[in-house]
Amino acid sequence: MIVLKVLAIIAIVFVALFLLTLVIYFFNLDMKFAATLIKPLTSYYNWSKNRREAKKKKERDAQREQQEG
């Protein structure tokens, strides 16, 4: 009896997951979500790029000062 309940619960979970993926596919929600992430990810990339460039410039300036003085 318990085995049947466990199998029924597993079947319900599989059906629910299948329906969820069907809804995501039907409404193209994954690409809509990815499209909303483009702006924040681009701004983060630009911010980190500027931070890396500033760090490199600071290191180059420090090396020049050591070489000159």
Backbone torsions as a table, in degrees:
resi	resn	phi	psi	omega
1	MET	NA	-42.6	179.8
2	ILE	-67.3	-35.1	180.0
3	VAL	-62.6	-40.0	178.8
4	LEU	-64.8	-39.4	178.7
5	LYS	-65.3	-42.2	179.0
6	VAL	-63.6	-45.0	178.3
7	LEU	-63.2	-38.1	178.2
8	ALA	-65.4	-41.7	178.6
9	ILE	-64.3	-42.7	178.6
10	ILE	-63.0	-42.4	178.8
11	ALA	-63.5	-41.8	178.9
12	ILE	-63.2	-41.4	178.9
13	VAL	-63.4	-44.9	178.9
14	PHE	-62.6	-42.2	179.1
15	VAL	-65.0	-41.4	179.3
16	ALA	-64.3	-42.8	178.1
17	LEU	-65.3	-39.6	177.7
18	PHE	-62.5	-45.1	179.6
19	LEU	-64.6	-37.8	177.6
20	LEU	-62.7	-45.9	179.2
21	THR	-67.3	-32.7	177.5
22	LEU	-64.8	-42.2	178.1
23	VAL	-65.3	-43.1	179.1
24	ILE	-61.6	-42.6	179.6
25	TYR	-68.5	-44.5	-175.0
26	PHE	-62.8	-42.5	-178.1
27	PHE	-94.8	4.2	177.6
28	ASN	55.8	41.7	-174.2
29	LEU	-69.6	-28.3	-180.0
30	ASP	-66.1	-41.1	179.2
31	MET	-73.3	-32.2	176.5
32	LYS	-66.4	-39.5	177.3
33	PHE	-65.8	-42.0	178.9
34	ALA	-64.2	-37.1	179.7
35	ALA	-66.0	-34.1	178.2
36	THR	-73.1	-21.6	-179.8
37	LEU	-83.5	-12.7	-175.0
38	ILE	-60.5	-47.6	-176.2
39	LYS	-64.2	-50.4	179.5
40	PRO	-66.0	-34.7	178.7
41	LEU	-69.3	-36.5	177.7
42	THR	-66.4	-43.0	179.6
43	SER	-66.0	-36.7	177.1
44	TYR	-65.9	-41.3	178.9
45	TYR	-61.8	-45.8	179.9
46	ASN	-64.1	-38.9	178.9
47	TRP	-64.1	-46.0	-178.8
48	SER	-69.1	-33.4	176.9
49	LYS	-63.7	-44.9	178.4
50	ASN	-63.5	-38.0	178.9
51	ARG	-65.5	-43.1	178.1
52	ARG	-63.4	-42.4	179.9
53	GLU	-65.0	-38.6	178.0
54	ALA	-65.3	-38.5	179.2
55	LYS	-66.1	-43.0	178.4
56	LYS	-63.1	-41.2	179.6
57	LYS	-63.8	-40.8	178.9
58	LYS	-63.6	-41.6	179.0
59	GLU	-66.6	-40.0	177.8
60	ARG	-63.6	-41.9	178.7
61	ASP	-64.1	-39.2	179.1
62	ALA	-65.6	-39.4	178.0
63	GLN	-66.8	-39.1	177.9
64	ARG	-63.4	-40.7	178.7
65	GLU	-65.2	-37.5	178.3
66	GLN	-67.7	-38.1	-179.5
67	GLN	-70.9	-35.9	-178.7
68	GLU	-77.7	-37.5	-173.8
69	GLY	-116.9	NA	NA
